[in-house]
Amino acid sequence: MPQRDLELEQDCPDLARYGYTQTSPRDPRYNCVAWAVGDTKYNWYDVKIKGYYWPPGGADADTVEGWVKVFALFGYVKTENRELEPEFEKIAIYVTAEGFPEHVARQKGSGMWSSKMGKGIDMDHPTLEAIEGEIVGKVAVIMKRRCKDGKRVFE
């Protein structure tokens, strides 16, 4: 039987219905923004606290456009297409009802979406809607970049 995370299912009410697979245990060293670009060493957020990182040239971490600019530093551009395009890596930025960026998921080569849930687990989920809700928010921006040498950051 697959491992369940009841706290996560409480935060993402539709998750159990859509299904998910835990791909790693809880790890406080990195967060979803770092995970999206392949960094498993740091929590990315624009604060001057030891253990946090924000790329030089990155804009305000409290705005959607700030996150878009950070991902643009790594070659991502906005797109409307949520579907799998094998030659591209895609990310989805989730925004709360208050308009704050809260989460980012990364699409895998299988078409599944991968999320690092705060300081919690990494997981795969079949749709972007699976984790939408009051805490994570709703998908507001999709971005993509061409795979490097035909490979994705993580698979």
Secondary structure, DSSP 8 states (H G I E B T S, - for coil): -----HHHHHHSTTHHHH--EEEE---TT--HHHHHHT--S-EE-S--STTEE--TT---TTSHHHHHHHHHHTT-EEES--S--TTEEEEEEEE-TTS-EEEEEEE-TTS-EEEE-TTS-EEEESSSGGG-BTTTBEEEEEEEEE-BTTB-S--
